[in-house]
Amino acid sequence: MNHIVTVQDAVTAFADFMEPTPAELGAIDAEMPVILADVELLDAQILTLDRTPSEVDVRRIRRARRRALAARVALVNRQAGRSDGAA
């Protein structure tokens, strides 16, 4: 007979170690403009899933795509600047 045991103690025993470190929080904060730009792009694309995109929709998606790309370029440039141009 197999006994059913709770694993809550095993799961919550490491709860303190599962929190993000300050370095990880800093990395998330640095990537936040990229994340927000990607969310904006997804929102623009989701709006057109069930219909034919109008000219305004096409422009909205194009602008969101440009913002997402610009946010990624800015992030890469910031990271390259921190590594003293070694990237």
C-alpha distance (Angstrom), angle and dihedral (degrees) to the residues before:
residue distance angle dihedral
M1 . . .
N2 3.78 . .
H3 3.77 117.0 .
I4 3.77 119.7 -139.6
V5 3.77 111.1 -133.6
T6 3.74 130.3 -177.7
V7 3.76 116.9 -114.1
Q8 3.77 96.0 -163.7
D9 3.80 92.8 108.6
A10 3.79 90.7 51.7
V11 3.80 92.1 47.8
T12 3.79 98.1 44.6
A13 3.81 94.8 40.2
F14 3.80 89.7 82.2
A15 3.80 97.4 40.6
D16 3.82 93.3 115.0
F17 3.78 91.0 54.4
M18 3.79 93.4 49.5
E19 3.80 94.8 65.6
P20 3.81 115.7 103.3
T21 3.77 116.4 -101.3
P22 3.79 121.4 -122.7
A23 3.81 88.7 -104.6
E24 3.81 91.3 54.1
L25 3.81 91.0 47.7
G26 3.80 89.1 50.3
A27 3.81 90.7 51.6
I28 3.80 90.8 50.3
D29 3.79 90.1 48.5
A30 3.81 90.8 50.5
E31 3.81 91.0 50.7
M32 3.81 94.8 45.3
P33 3.85 95.0 98.3
V34 3.82 89.0 54.8
I35 3.80 91.6 47.4
L36 3.80 92.8 49.6
A37 3.81 92.2 46.7
D38 3.81 90.3 50.8
V39 3.81 90.6 49.7
E40 3.81 89.7 51.1
L41 3.81 90.3 50.8
L42 3.79 91.7 49.1
D43 3.80 91.0 48.9
A44 3.80 90.5 52.7
Q45 3.79 91.4 48.4
I46 3.81 93.8 45.9
L47 3.80 90.5 54.0
T48 3.79 89.9 62.3
L49 3.80 99.4 44.9
D50 3.79 96.3 97.3
R51 3.78 99.8 36.3
T52 3.75 142.8 39.6
P53 3.80 107.6 -87.2
S54 3.78 114.2 -110.4
E55 3.79 122.6 -143.5
V56 3.80 89.2 -95.7
D57 3.82 90.4 52.4
V58 3.79 91.2 49.7
R59 3.81 90.8 51.0
R60 3.81 91.3 46.8
I61 3.81 91.3 52.5
R62 3.80 91.9 45.2
R63 3.82 91.8 50.9
A64 3.81 91.8 46.2
R65 3.81 90.7 49.1
R66 3.82 90.4 51.0
R67 3.81 91.6 48.4
A68 3.80 91.2 49.9
L69 3.79 91.1 49.9
A70 3.81 92.3 46.3
A71 3.81 90.8 49.8
R72 3.81 90.6 51.5
V73 3.81 92.0 48.1
A74 3.81 90.9 49.2
L75 3.81 90.8 50.3
V76 3.80 92.5 49.8
N77 3.80 91.1 47.5
R78 3.82 91.4 50.1
Q79 3.80 91.0 49.5
A80 3.80 91.5 47.2
G81 3.79 90.0 50.6
R82 3.80 91.4 53.3
S83 3.79 92.8 51.3
D84 3.84 91.2 55.1
G85 3.79 93.5 -110.5
A86 3.80 94.5 -58.5
A87 3.80 92.6 123.7
